[in-house]
Amino acid sequence: MRVGVGYDVHPLVPGRKLVLGGVGIPFDGGLDGHSDGDAAVHAIIDALLGAAGLGDIGAHFPSSDAEYKDISSLILLQRTVQKLKGRGFEVGNVDATIVAEQPRLSPFVVRMRESISRTLGVAVDRVSVKATTAKGLGFVGQGQAIAVHAVALVKEARRS
């Protein structure tokens, strides 16, 4: 078994759809980014790649590549799972904590877990998504950005 840690933060900007954990969330702004800006999925990707010793999201899906402009981060997550399988790994579990002052995310957590688990090809009980605030501290606490911390466990794939 191998463990990886991921972190991502994106500024909130007006005129963009907010997507977290593969779920569209009604809000008056979204996360700035080359893809759909889904910081939750990006942090999970980094954790998975790190656990497998494969570097980080920018090495595999660079923002300089037009192919990834406005792409769904779930597609990037699916491609990450394929990269893991190609190296003989499978996903054990993932755990993500989203830090945001607003919007209130708890009504969307179950849908995020389902979306991520479906994309990873694992049972929903192997995906944890939690939401908290920064208690008004820093750029996240002032509502300027959303940050996500993630941990992932990968293990050698079972041979049939």
C-alpha positions as a Markdown table, in Angstrom:
| # | Residue | x | y | z |
|---|---|---|---|---|
| 1 | Met | 0.0 | 0.0 | 0.0 |
| 2 | Arg | 1.1 | 3.5 | -0.7 |
| 3 | Val | -0.2 | 6.9 | 0.5 |
| 4 | Gly | -0.2 | 10.3 | -1.3 |
| 5 | Val | -1.2 | 13.8 | -0.3 |
| 6 | Gly | -2.8 | 16.4 | -2.5 |
| 7 | Tyr | -3.6 | 20.1 | -2.1 |
| 8 | Asp | -5.1 | 22.6 | -4.5 |
| 9 | Val | -6.5 | 26.1 | -4.2 |
| 10 | His | -8.2 | 28.3 | -6.8 |
| 11 | Pro | -9.4 | 31.8 | -6.6 |
| 12 | Leu | -13.2 | 32.5 | -6.8 |
| 13 | Val | -14.1 | 34.6 | -9.8 |
| 14 | Pro | -17.4 | 35.9 | -11.1 |
| 15 | Gly | -19.0 | 34.6 | -14.3 |
| 16 | Arg | -17.8 | 31.1 | -13.9 |
| 17 | Lys | -19.7 | 27.9 | -12.9 |
| 18 | Leu | -18.7 | 26.5 | -9.5 |
| 19 | Val | -17.8 | 22.8 | -9.8 |
| 20 | Leu | -16.5 | 20.7 | -6.8 |
| 21 | Gly | -16.2 | 17.0 | -6.7 |
| 22 | Gly | -17.7 | 16.8 | -10.1 |
| 23 | Val | -20.9 | 18.5 | -9.0 |
| 24 | Gly | -22.2 | 21.8 | -10.2 |
| 25 | Ile | -23.0 | 24.0 | -7.2 |
| 26 | Pro | -25.3 | 27.1 | -7.4 |
| 27 | Phe | -23.3 | 30.1 | -6.5 |
| 28 | Asp | -22.5 | 33.6 | -7.8 |
| 29 | Gly | -19.0 | 32.7 | -8.9 |
| 30 | Gly | -16.7 | 29.7 | -9.8 |
| 31 | Leu | -13.1 | 28.6 | -9.5 |
| 32 | Asp | -10.6 | 30.1 | -11.9 |
| 33 | Gly | -8.6 | 27.4 | -13.7 |
| 34 | His | -7.5 | 26.1 | -17.1 |
| 35 | Ser | -9.9 | 23.2 | -16.8 |
| 36 | Asp | -13.3 | 23.5 | -15.0 |
| 37 | Gly | -11.3 | 24.5 | -11.9 |
| 38 | Asp | -12.6 | 21.7 | -9.7 |
| 39 | Ala | -10.1 | 22.0 | -6.9 |
| 40 | Ala | -11.5 | 18.9 | -5.0 |
| 41 | Val | -10.9 | 16.6 | -8.0 |
| 42 | His | -7.5 | 18.2 | -8.6 |
| 43 | Ala | -6.3 | 17.6 | -5.0 |
| 44 | Ile | -7.5 | 14.0 | -5.3 |
| 45 | Ile | -5.6 | 13.5 | -8.6 |
| 46 | Asp | -2.4 | 14.9 | -7.0 |
| 47 | Ala | -2.9 | 12.5 | -4.0 |
| 48 | Leu | -3.3 | 9.5 | -6.3 |
| 49 | Leu | -0.4 | 10.4 | -8.5 |
| 50 | Gly | 1.8 | 11.1 | -5.5 |
| 51 | Ala | 0.9 | 7.7 | -4.0 |
| 52 | Ala | 1.9 | 6.0 | -7.2 |
| 53 | Gly | 5.1 | 8.0 | -7.5 |
| 54 | Leu | 3.9 | 9.6 | -10.7 |
| 55 | Gly | 4.5 | 13.3 | -10.0 |
| 56 | Asp | 1.7 | 15.9 | -10.0 |
| 57 | Ile | -1.3 | 16.9 | -12.0 |
| 58 | Gly | 0.7 | 19.6 | -13.9 |
| 59 | Ala | 3.1 | 17.1 | -15.2 |
| 60 | His | 0.3 | 15.0 | -16.7 |
| 61 | Phe | -2.3 | 17.6 | -17.6 |
| 62 | Pro | -0.4 | 20.9 | -18.1 |
| 63 | Ser | -2.3 | 24.2 | -18.3 |
| 64 | Ser | -0.2 | 25.1 | -21.3 |
| 65 | Asp | -2.0 | 22.3 | -23.3 |
| 66 | Ala | -5.2 | 23.5 | -25.1 |
| 67 | Glu | -6.6 | 20.0 | -24.9 |
| 68 | Tyr | -7.3 | 20.6 | -21.2 |
| 69 | Lys | -9.0 | 24.0 | -21.6 |
| 70 | Asp | -12.4 | 23.9 | -19.8 |
| 71 | Ile | -12.2 | 20.1 | -19.6 |
| 72 | Ser | -14.2 | 18.3 | -16.9 |
| 73 | Ser | -11.8 | 17.4 | -14.1 |
| 74 | Leu | -13.7 | 14.1 | -13.9 |
| 75 | Ile | -12.2 | 13.2 | -17.3 |
| 76 | Leu | -8.7 | 14.0 | -15.8 |
| 77 | Leu | -9.5 | 11.8 | -12.8 |
| 78 | Gln | -10.6 | 9.0 | -15.1 |
| 79 | Arg | -7.3 | 9.3 | -17.1 |
| 80 | Thr | -5.4 | 9.3 | -13.8 |
| 81 | Val | -7.0 | 6.0 | -12.8 |
| 82 | Gln | -5.9 | 4.6 | -16.2 |
| 83 | Lys | -2.4 | 5.8 | -15.5 |
| 84 | Leu | -2.4 | 4.0 | -12.1 |
| 85 | Lys | -3.7 | 0.8 | -13.7 |
| 86 | Gly | -0.9 | 1.0 | -16.3 |
| 87 | Arg | 1.6 | 1.1 | -13.4 |
| 88 | Gly | -0.1 | -1.9 | -11.6 |
| 89 | Phe | -2.0 | 0.1 | -9.0 |
| 90 | Glu | -5.6 | 0.4 | -8.0 |
| 91 | Val | -7.4 | 2.9 | -5.8 |
| 92 | Gly | -7.8 | 1.9 | -2.2 |
| 93 | Asn | -9.6 | 5.0 | -0.9 |
| 94 | Val | -9.6 | 8.8 | -1.0 |
| 95 | Asp | -10.4 | 11.4 | 1.6 |
| 96 | Ala | -10.8 | 15.1 | 0.8 |
| 97 | Thr | -11.5 | 18.2 | 2.9 |
| 98 | Ile | -12.8 | 21.2 | 1.1 |
| 99 | Val | -12.2 | 24.5 | 2.9 |
| 100 | Ala | -14.6 | 27.3 | 1.8 |
| 101 | Glu | -16.5 | 30.1 | 3.6 |
| 102 | Gln | -19.3 | 29.9 | 1.1 |
| 103 | Pro | -21.4 | 28.4 | -0.3 |
| 104 | Arg | -22.6 | 25.9 | 2.2 |
| 105 | Leu | -21.4 | 22.6 | 0.8 |
| 106 | Ser | -22.9 | 20.0 | 3.1 |
| 107 | Pro | -26.0 | 19.6 | 0.9 |
| 108 | Phe | -23.7 | 18.5 | -2.0 |
| 109 | Val | -21.3 | 16.1 | -0.2 |
| 110 | Val | -23.2 | 12.9 | -0.9 |
| 111 | Arg | -23.4 | 13.8 | -4.7 |
| 112 | Met | -19.7 | 14.6 | -4.7 |
| 113 | Arg | -18.9 | 11.2 | -3.1 |
| 114 | Glu | -21.0 | 9.4 | -5.7 |
| 115 | Ser | -19.5 | 11.3 | -8.6 |
| 116 | Ile | -16.0 | 10.7 | -7.5 |
| 117 | Ser | -16.5 | 7.0 | -6.6 |
| 118 | Arg | -18.2 | 6.3 | -9.9 |
| 119 | Thr | -15.3 | 7.9 | -11.8 |
| 120 | Leu | -12.7 | 6.0 | -9.7 |
| 121 | Gly | -14.6 | 2.8 | -10.1 |
| 122 | Val | -14.8 | 2.1 | -6.3 |
| 123 | Ala | -17.5 | 1.8 | -3.8 |
| 124 | Val | -18.8 | 5.1 | -2.4 |
| 125 | Asp | -17.7 | 4.1 | 1.1 |
| 126 | Arg | -14.1 | 4.3 | -0.2 |
| 127 | Val | -14.6 | 8.0 | -0.9 |
| 128 | Ser | -14.8 | 10.6 | 1.9 |
| 129 | Val | -15.6 | 14.3 | 1.2 |
| 130 | Lys | -15.8 | 16.8 | 4.1 |
| 131 | Ala | -16.4 | 20.5 | 4.1 |
| 132 | Thr | -15.3 | 23.1 | 6.6 |
| 133 | Thr | -14.5 | 26.8 | 6.8 |
| 134 | Ala | -11.4 | 28.8 | 7.5 |
| 135 | Lys | -13.2 | 30.7 | 10.3 |
| 136 | Gly | -12.7 | 34.0 | 8.4 |
| 137 | Leu | -8.9 | 33.6 | 8.3 |
| 138 | Gly | -6.7 | 34.2 | 5.3 |
| 139 | Phe | -7.7 | 34.4 | 1.6 |
| 140 | Val | -10.0 | 31.4 | 1.9 |
| 141 | Gly | -11.6 | 32.7 | 5.0 |
| 142 | Gln | -12.2 | 36.0 | 3.3 |
| 143 | Gly | -14.1 | 34.2 | 0.5 |
| 144 | Gln | -11.5 | 34.9 | -2.1 |
| 145 | Ala | -10.7 | 31.2 | -2.8 |
| 146 | Ile | -11.5 | 27.6 | -2.1 |
| 147 | Ala | -8.8 | 25.1 | -1.0 |
| 148 | Val | -8.8 | 21.4 | -0.8 |
| 149 | His | -6.6 | 18.9 | 1.0 |
| 150 | Ala | -6.7 | 15.2 | 0.0 |
| 151 | Val | -5.2 | 11.9 | 0.9 |
| 152 | Ala | -5.3 | 8.7 | -1.2 |
| 153 | Leu | -4.2 | 5.2 | -0.7 |
| 154 | Val | -3.3 | 3.0 | -3.7 |
| 155 | Lys | -2.4 | -0.6 | -3.6 |
| 156 | Glu | -0.9 | -3.1 | -6.1 |
| 157 | Ala | -3.7 | -4.4 | -8.3 |
| 158 | Arg | -4.8 | -7.9 | -7.8 |
| 159 | Arg | -3.7 | -10.3 | -10.5 |
| 160 | Ser | -6.4 | -12.7 | -11.7 |
